[in-house]
């Protein structure tokens, strides 16, 4: 059981296409209620109407929450880009290892 070369080609194309699509928004984009929004826009939207001491504490809280949400979105993006490679590591390699263990000892000697 050998991994088809087509899979490697499709994986390379997938990773290039997803990187091309996701990279422009990777740095400061986060997802709020199912829509993508920039970090600065998120902070402005969260605290735009407040004034005085409430505004300062709101800005600190919004920036902290926004950074956490950006990091979460970046992690999801990296997983999406690397999905074919992770699938290979989680499915194909253990299957190949199991099939080699089931193969008789005489078959292994001849294959070498």
N, C-alpha and C positions, 0 to 999 in steps of 0.2 A: 504494500500500500504506500504509494508515493504521493506527495503533495503536488497537485498539478501546477505547472508554471503559470497557468492562467490566473490562479488565485493570487500569486505574487504580483502579477500585472494589475489585477483589479485592486489589490490592496494599495499599491503605489498610487494608482489613479485616485482612489478614494481619499487617501491621506492628502494628496496634493489639492484635490478639489475642496475638501472640507477646510483645509488650512487657508486656501485662497478665500473662501467664503467667510470664515469666522475671524481671521486675523485682524481685519480693520476694526472690529468692535471688541476685540479681546481685552484691551487695556483698561477701559473704564466703563463698560456697559454692564448693567445688571437688569434682572427681570423682576418687575413689580406687577402683580395681578395679571400675569400672562403677556405683558408688553415689555419691550426692551426700552430702557431709558438710560441716559448717561448719568455718571456719578454726580456732576455739578447740577444737572437738572433735578435729580432725586433730592439733593439737599435743599435746593430752592423750593421745590414742590412741598417738601415736608415742613419747612420753616419760613416760607415766604411771607406769611401773614402775621407773624409774631414780632413784637417789639419789646425792648427793655431786657430785663434779666432773664425772662422766659426764652428770649431769642437765643441768648448765648448758650444756655443749657440745651436747647433744642438743636442748635448747630453741632454741638459736641456729640450728642446722642445720634443725630442723623448721619454724621460722618463715620462714627464707629459702626453703626448698623450698615451703612452703605459699603464700607470697606469689606465687611463680612460677606455681604451679598455679592460683591464683585468677585471675591475669592471663590465663593461657591460656584458662581457662573463660569469662572475660568476653569475650575476643576471639572465641571460637566463638559465643557468644550474640549478639554484635553482627552477625556474619556471617549467622546464622540469621534474625535480624530483617530485615536488609536484602537478603536473597536475591532477592526479585522485582525490586528496583531494579537490583541488580548484573546480573541476567539480562538485563534490558532494555538496560543499557549495553553488555554484552558480545555480545549476539546481535542485537537489533533495530536498533540504530544503525548498526553496520557493514553489515548487510544493506540497510538503507535507503540508505546512502551508495553501496554498490555498484550498486544499481538505478538511482539517479540518474545515475551515471556512464555506464551502458549506454544511458540514454534518449537518443534523437537530439536534436541541437541545435535543430531546429525545434520539437520538443515542449516544450522548456524555454521558448522565447520565448512560445508560446501560453499556457502555464500562468501566466506572470507577469501 
